[in-house]
């Protein structure tokens, strides 16, 4: 499915912080939560380029992964990213799992990590950055597929011990 990049960019630049709006319960920024603890939230990407793409963010509005987190907070966040990524891998069995932090001061400034599971068999020319770019199309899974994925991810997360540190 083609993505309306101009509308997305306008929303990202001029709308509220998408993570903070989601956490406040703004219906225009609704996402499917797969994991939550006192300090972090993990949810399905609204515009996935790969099946089961999940975002993980601190609940506090933090903008810089290196400057704004002390070592303990960074470690706790990365343990959550790893825990969620392991659940994604157990459910989707990808060839490779991409982890990256995106955003900028101009748009999507709230620190968040993308967990993107590359399915087996994707040709090399459609892997890596190509697979992550909305310009190359987004998926539009039916609601029942999303519900099933959320259920399976939550179950997989329930099987792992909570992060420590």
Secondary structure, 3 states (H helix, E strand, C coil): CCCCHHHHHHHHHHCCCHHHHHHHCCHHHCCCEEEECCCEEEEECCCCCCCCCEEEEECCCCCCCCCCCCHHHHHHHHHHHHHHHHHHHHHHCCCEEEEEEECCCCCCCCCEEEEEEECCCCCHHHCCHHHHCHHHCCCCCCHHHHHHHHHHHHHHHHHCCCCCC
